[in-house]
Each structure stands twice: as C-alpha cells, then as structure tokens.
Amino acid sequence: MSALAAGRRHSVGRRWDGTVVAVGNTAAAECCVERWEDIVAVAAGNVHTATNTGRSHTVGLRSDGTVLATGWNGYGQCDVTGWQGVTAVAAGWRRTLGLRANGRVLAAGRSSEGQCDVQSWREMVVLSCGDWHSVGVRSDGFALATGNNQRRQCAVEGWRDLVAISAGYLHTVGLRTDGRVVATGDRTNGACEVDEWEDVVTLDAGSYHTVGVTASGRVLATGDNSYGQCGVSDWRDIIAVAAGSTHTIGLCGDGTVVSAGNNADRQCEVDAWSGGQLPDASSGRENAQ
C-alpha cells in the first residue's frame, strides 16, 4: 500500500495510525486531509504537465475498501464516495482509478483520450495513472494500457512477468520479477533510460523522470533534472519513493521522509513528517505505485 504520493504542486503521506499529512499548493483543497482517518493508501492527482495549468486532487483508500477524495472536481474525478471493495487507488490528471478486490477497475473523471476505458479489464493487481493514459498489471504479470498513445506510452503489449508499473506524462515503466525495468514512450528526456537498472524493488514515474529503489535501499533516477528532482544518489535506506512532476520524495526505513526538486509550492517541505510517523521498514518495503 502506498504511503507516499506526489503531484505537481503537492505531496501526500500516510501515517502509521491511518491519518494523512499533505504539503504544497492547496488552492483547490487538495491538501485538506487533516480529518481523514483509517487510510491505508494515498494517491495524488497531477496538474496538466505540458501547460502547468489546472488544479489537482488527492485520493485516500480506507481499510474498509471505501475511498475519499478532495480537491478540484471539474471532471468528476472526486466522485468516489460510492466506491466499495477497493484495494488500491491511482490518480492522474483529472481522473481517479480504483482496483476492486475482484480484479475489476473503477474509473471517475476525464476520459477524452480513452484513459478511463478500463471497464473490460479483468484480474488486475496493479494500477497507475499518467496524464493521458492509464496502465495496469494483471495477475498473470502481463500489462494493459489505455488512452493517448502518441509517443507509444501505451505500447506495453509484450511486457510480461511484471510486479509493478507506473505511468508518467508520455512514458511508462514496468518492474519485472527479476528486478529489471522496462520502459516505453518518449525518449527525448531520458526518462526511459532504465535498461541497465538491476535489483530494483519499487519504482515510480514522474512527468519527465523515473526513480527506482534497489534492494539495498539506494535510489536510482533518470530523466529531466531541471529542478534537481533526480538528485537522489546520496539517499540511503529508502523503502519507497514517489515521483511528482518536478520533485521526488522518499521514505526512509526509520519513517523519516526526504525530498529533492522543485519546492516552489512547498511540496518538498516534508521534514515535519519525520520522527517515525510514516510506515517504516518493520512492515516490509512499501510499494509506491
């Protein structure tokens, strides 16, 4: 279950006690999570990556399988109060996905590019939202994708033996059972340069960059580094990461949180989350999908 989530202008964290913390721009109330309780996973929506316009939202999954959402709801992306039996959530630009216990997928929000066309998906175990496309992994390890495929970010039909997947703005990355990483989509910014990565246990795709955590707790990063969002080489004992549009946050084994990248909206001010409030290594490695 994801303990961290990062959008373009805000960051979200789930504490051990099921409460949630958030920092960053909250013009649309996307950081208004102080009353949330019994949360087991969080997800952060994005602002339109290409134009840096619009407002975002935040999603929380409760232990009883219901879902909470706050923030901008112009496309109905926060209309999740009726969802039940959900085991995982994902949030993208103007939409939310929910994975049900039976492997079916729920969707709310913008679907102009087909990114919410997930009604036919079955036996899913992992979901992720990019800006204009959605991806997932089935129980047999195969990947599915729907939505905008302009840069072949949905070209995952040959991927197999996956345990995780993550969608960025124009690229997608997948984690295989052998710890290797595969990528497809826009290669102009380096976000897909993951061919040599090994021993990876979790990963996340930002808008233009990709980060991964190795079994030893080191962090790998590739792609656009205009704001220092890939400046994570000195991080140690990391068990989870979340890549936003231009920033990265990481969860350490002792429950403290580190950050790198754009802090224009205070989205990197996660120091107050430290002190063991977030899940630590005693629970096993978190999956920051």
Buried (B, 14 or more C-beta within 10 A) or exposed (E): BBBBBBBBBBBBBBBBEBBBBBBBBBBBBBBEBEEBEBBBBBBBBBBBBEEEEBBBBBBBBBEEBBBBBBBBBBBBBBEBEEBEBBBBBBBBBBBBBBBBEEBBBBBBBBBEBBBBBBEEBEEBBBBBBBBBBBBBBBEEBBBBBBBBBEBBBBBBEEBBBBBBBBBBBBBBBBBBEEBBBBBBBBBEBBBBBBEEBEBBBBBBBBBBBBBBBBEEBBBBBBBBBEBBBBBBEEBEBBBBBBBBBBBBBBBBBBBBBBBBBBBBBBBBEBEEBBEEBBBBBEEEBBBBB
